[in-house]
Each structure stands twice: as C-alpha cells, then as structure tokens.
Amino acid sequence: MTAVEEKPATLQIGQPRKRKEDRHLITGRTTWCDNMVLPGMLHLAILRSPMAHATITSIDTTEAKTRPGVVAVYTGQDFKDTQGNLPCAWPVTPDMVNPGAPSLAVTQVNHVGECVAVVVARTKAAAQDALEGIDVEYEPLPAILDMEDAIKEGSPLVHPNTASNKSYTWAFEAGAAGTGAPIDDALANAEVTVKRRFIQQRLIPAFMEPRSTVVQPIGEGVLVHSATQIPHILRTMLALTLGIEEQKVRVVAPDVGGGFGGKIPVTPEEVITTLVARKLNKPVKYTESRSESLMSAHHGRDQIQDITITAKRDGTVTGLDVHLLADMGAYLRLVGPGVPILGAFMFPAIYKIPAYRFVCDGIFTTKTATDAYRGAGRPEATYAIERIMDELAAELGMDPMELRRKNWITHEEFPYTMVAGLTYDSGNYEAATDKALELIGWDELRAEQKQRRESNDPVQIGLGISTFTEMCGLAPSRVLGSLAYGAGGWESASVRMLATGKVEVVTGASAHGQGHETAFSQIVADQLGVAFEDVEIIHGDTQSSPKGLDTYGSRSLAVGGIAIVKATEKVIEKARKIAAHLLEANEDDLDFAAGSFSVKGSPGSAVSIGEVAFATFMAHNLPDGVEPSLDSDAVYDPENFSFPHGTHLCAVEIDTETGFTKIRKYVCVDDIGNPINPMIIEGQVHGGLAQGIAQALFEEAVYDDDGNLTTGTFVDYTLPSAADLPSFVTDRTVTPSTSNPLGVKGVGEAGTIASTPAVINAVVDALRQYGVNDIQMPATPERVWRAIHGGDTASGGGGAHRAEGGTNAYGGASTSTSDGANS
Ligand code: MCN
C-alpha cells in the first residue's frame, strides 16, 4: 500500500481558487467547435429569409449548384418528410397552440432570418458565395409585430393553421395561506391603488462564441459536436425529432464560449446540419456569423406587463394583479412558453402579499422566436415588482426602503410559504439591506441629492433600490411536472477513485463559462480529503457522461454539486468497509477526516482513502463480497428550489443638459448561502450586473415596420463594454439554504435579475422632480433628455448610450465585467 503519493489535505470550500479551466481557455489550447477539422468535412451555409412574413412561391437552386466547390443545395422540400418539427418541451397549458416549427421553411417564412435553403460546399467561403445563386420568390404577407394588434379580432394570422395569434393563456390566482383573500376584493377595497404598464424590451443573448455544430455520421448514428448548453437534452431531442435511435446519437459540447440561455434550445441549424450530414454521409460543419446570430438565434424578454398593486394608507400591501403579454416570436422554442410562467412565482418577490393574480398570454408575431435569456422570467418579474414598489412609495409619500421593510418577510419568519405557492427556506433581507446601505453611504448621497436639487445643479442624482429574491436551482422534478415541463430536474454524478488515489468525477452539468471544474474540484477535495489538483471533472459528452440535465437556471451547484456530494458519500461508505478490514477494526469504530480513516482513540492506526483506493485496485485483501472498485453514482433530485436574495443599490448622476446617465456607485450585497469559490462568485455577479445594467441603459432589439431587425450588428445593438460600466462594490451575507447539505444557493443569474430595477429606480428617482414616474428601457440619453424637457419618453430607443467621443465615463476605473475568461 505504498504506491500512493500522499498530499496534505487543506480545506478548499470557501477559497478563491483560480479557475483550473482558464489556462487552456485563455491560451486557446482547446476545442471550440469551429476549430474542428475532420477528414472530408464539408461546410454548410444558410440562405435566410429577407421577409418577415411571406409565402414561398418558388426556389430555383440551379445556378448555385454549378458554383465552384458546391456539393449540394437543399431546400425545405428536400427534407419535408424527414425534418420533423423543432421540439417545444413546455406545453404550459393542455390547449397551448403549437403550429409546429420546421428547421428549414417549406411553404412559408414567418420571420426575417428563417432558414430557407442551404448550400453544402468544400469550403465555407464557397458555400457562402453560392448562396447568391439561389433564387427565391416570395409572396409577401403582412408583418405582425405588435402583440396587442396581433390578438385583435380580424388580425392577420402568423400561421395559417391556427385560429388566432394567441398560443396560450396561463392563469394563477391565490390568497395567501389562511387568508383566502381574493384579489378582486383587494382591488375593490383598496385604500391606495397604483397601476403601471412596463415594457420589457426584446434583448439578444450575445454570447461570445457564435453557435457552431459539426456532425459526423457514424454507421446508422451520428456524433454531434455543438456549442450547446444542453448536450444531454439535445441527444434525446435529436433522436426524437429525426427518428435516430437515441443510443446511436452521441453529443459533445466541447468548450462552449458562453450561452446565457441562448444555447438552450435545439436549434434549426443543429437539425439541418444533422440532416445534411446523414444525407451526404459526410462530416459537415456549420458556424453562424455574428449577424446571423443576432438575427436568428433566439431572443429574450419582450413582454408587456400590466401590473396593479393595492395597499393600505400605512403602506401595507394588500394585493397584486399582473397581466402579461409575452411575445413568443414566430415559433415556440424548447422552453419559450414557460419562460414568462417562471416569472409568475416571482412577482410577489420578498413581500407578504395576501392576494395575487397572474395571467399570461403567449402571442405569436413575425419576429425571431424568444426563449430563455439569463434569468428567464425572473428578471422581468423582479423589475415589475421593484419598480412598482417605488411607485407605491411615491404615491404614499413614503420612503421606498421603509415601504419594503414594512412588507418583507422578516428573518424570524422563515421558512415562509409565499402567496405564489413557493416555500422560501431561508433568508435575511434585513442583514443584506443594512450592509448595502452602509457600503453605499445612503444618507450622504440623499443629502447631496437634496443639495443638488436645491441649487438646480445641471447634474442631478438619483438613488435606486432593488431588494430582490429569485428561485433557482431548477428544480424539484415533481414541481416541474406540475407545471407540465417536459423533463425532470435531477442531476447525476459519478465519482471514481483511481489506483493512484486520483479522482475522476463525471457530472451531468455542462459548463459554458461558469468554472465548474474548479468549484466542483473544491467540493470533492474537501469531501474525500484529497488534493484539489488530484480531481478531474469530466462533463459535456453523452458518452463519458451519459446521464444529465445540463446547465441553466443556476442549477449546477445546487443540484449537480449536491449529486457529487452524494456520490462521494457513497464512495466514503464503501472505503470505510475496506479500511476497517485493512485496519482489522470495526467500521463503527472508524473516524474519517481529512482523507484518512483512523481508529477512534488510537490515531496512529490509520489508512488514507488513497491507500484504500490502491488496495481496492490490487484486490488482494478485500473483505468478502466487496467488489474491487472504489466508485459510485448518485442522482439527486432537489427537494426545493434555492432562493438567493440580496440588496442592490444604485446611485446615478444624470446630466440634465445631455440626458446622459452615469452610474456613480453600484453596491450589491448578495446572499447565496455558503460560498464555494468567492472568486467565481464575484465573476458571476460582475457579468450578471453587466447584463442587467445593459437592459436598463443600453440594449434593445429593434424591428422596423416591415419586421426587419434594425439592430443586427454590434454597431446598432449596443452591448456595453467594460468602459461603459462602473467599478462595482460587491459583498455578501451568508444565510445558508436549509434545503441542501452544502447550504448553497445559485449565483449565475442573480446579478442580472437584481440590477435592472435598481438602475431604473435610480433614474426615475432623479427625474421625479420633473414629474416623471417612469421611463422606457433602455433609458438612453435621448429618452432621459426628453423626459426632463417634456415629451415622449418611449421613443428614442436603440441609440447608443456611450460617453461622448467613446470615452470612458468612469475615468478608466472600470474593473473587469466578465464572468470569467470566456464570457
Ligand atoms: N458558485 C459558488 N458558490 C455558490 C454558488 C455558485 O462557488 N454558493 C459557483 C458554482 O460552483 C459555479 C458558478 O458559481 O461555478 C455558477 O453556479 P450556479 O449558480 O449553480 O449556476 P450554473 O453553473 O448552473 O450556471 C448557469 C447560470 C446561468 S442560468 C446563466 S444564463 C449564465 C451563468 O450561469 N450563463 C453564463 N453564468 C454564466 N457565466 C458565463 N461565463 N457564461 C455564461 O453563458
């Protein structure tokens, strides 16, 4: 038992370990899909619809077929019997209308950018050039862009096979447990009522690596490499959609450069590449251009929110009534219909609201389909409730923080069952808020605000609050089942001790920038008492990791991480049996600490888990009936969601002469339970903040009246850069989750969910003195200027929100805003 190299075990959980995966990501010594070159590989280019809505009357591919290097040209007609429909796994109501979504249009196009024909050629350039040789004739149909118009009697239909442009109505109504308070009573008897319409503009998940797929036919099956968040789900869905036996489909998500939800669906491009590769029996690669990505990869948000809050004069909230119109775009994507429904559980947020109603209509328009985008339904809900709490405070003449304190769940009241049905296991809103107020210097800022108002300073200050919570760690399978979601919420793990004491861990989570290899290694190192460096995390390949439900909904730690804990516990139990045998002791007399089994009371009599692994490999001296392997599997189905929360405070300076908004200070105190890796957490929060602030101030997908995306490049779709953002002050309180053994809550979406209302509340706070009580996002300088100087605050979107001359409004002080190396 000496072949094992012993390393001192140190406590890893809670340490800011540098990310293991970054060396190869940063140096490019890695596999991105588009880097792959296979013998005989062909390249695919896609002709996309220039029309928002049209009948395809003819497609002539003759000339394209004669172009140099071209191997084949296909249209929807070629695959009309084999392509099936793209899967939608979330039929939110039994009568939800799903008109079907072909990957390659056959008779009609329903949004600009829809796939119409493909060229397969020996080089990418040849394929791209030959697209010009395809002649498509379209008979235009009316573009349908406005959700309210789309559901008016007599509106033209997006899909000829549906009776209306409404896909579904999902409704929920409840009075808080024991109160039975109906919302209609709350509305009828309210002392104070505040109504607002908030518009969640359409956003584009602009991941760093464009989508890319390489498909290699192997016998009757396929090996699919794809820049996807969901290799396991993609495998099952490709099998079901294309009728390939599932065991013959292997999906690999190699290193994936970000997703933010944008790589969740099964995409038309993945299906088309698979169809073409099988038809030609050759490996085929497709990588989208950035313009294709912005136009055709799914979009996020796009909701009209009508929200009414009722309260007593003393500020006690008595009811909340929410009606959403949610733009599905032209088709239902994998989880698109369910995204706004996730929000249904989050509108009541942290407040004890006795009566609640939520109704959501999912609407078809002739725009790119929508689906999950970082936060998926929860940023929208958080925005609406946190904005309307400020409006209620203004109506009552009350301090907005005081109103929140009056209505939130106090820390003694946990666990607390919300009116929307969720039971929040733990939280301490008071602690996070007190810390945030102190960090930002709230009272001083209020004093300065007063002074600037009185002196009519051209630069005015606004202060914004977001005391948010969210549900993540998706999700208990039975809850998903009750919501008609088409999969479970479990996650799997395998932990294998090798002969040399090193450890291989297979996880069903599929990282695309989150640093799982590092955080999961930290957990395993502490559990087994082995060195952090001795743990290898294997993921993202359905052959080596056959069971999994992938990465989204900030679930990988709170679900996948716990599966790993459970598997290590089983390994330790087995090791204990073998150790007892080796030490000639009773199992119950052994202690296990820091990777070593020792006999209680005689610490000199000990054996390390590495030695046990070696003994297991040798198998010369194992207890009777014990198999010679030291490994175990676990599948963990969480008992509850996790509920991160926090207080985000934002101070903005508004130049009343230019309308430019500068974030003077942004402070967030997040509570995500026990931290595994504070450095990763910090990165996740920074990236999340950048995306949430981007919604507030910068980004909007804009369509013209004909349904063309006019923000189809990064010149027009104004993604902020680091120079556009301030240095963030981040801190934490720790209130462990009581629903999982690590006490952890997710962090991957928190910054995005919390930050948008904090910023807009600050902007409105600065503008309230001019009679302004709302501003349409993104709050561009033009919109802010119009709000101050009188006029329409809804127009003026899509414009750049940059400091003049492109200089950094933050004096070059911006820190990194990335989530990690590849986000
Ligand atoms: N973590 C931790 N301690 C905690 C909570 C989390 O150390 N108490 C670590 C985890 O171990 C993990 C990371 O933080 O390394 C994020 O964990 P988690 O909250 O479980 O989220 P997921 O890993 O499931 O990631 C999904 C989440 C989502 S839904 C989006 S969208 C998003 C995000 O992660 N997209 C991202 N962060 C992203 N980061 C990058 N770089 N790129 C994306 O596309």
Boltz pocket constraint, residues with backbone or C-beta under 6 A from the ligand:
constraints:
  - pocket:
      binder: B
      contacts: [[A, 207], [A, 257], [A, 258], [A, 259], [A, 260], [A, 261], [A, 373], [A, 374], [A, 375], [A, 512], [A, 513], [A, 514], [A, 515], [A, 516], [A, 519], [A, 520], [A, 551], [A, 552], [A, 553], [A, 554], [A, 555], [A, 556], [A, 557], [A, 558], [A, 672], [A, 673], [A, 674], [A, 675], [A, 676], [A, 677], [A, 678], [A, 680], [A, 681], [A, 684], [A, 687], [A, 744], [A, 745], [A, 746], [A, 747], [A, 748], [A, 749], [A, 819], [A, 820], [A, 822], [A, 823]]
      max_distance: 6.0
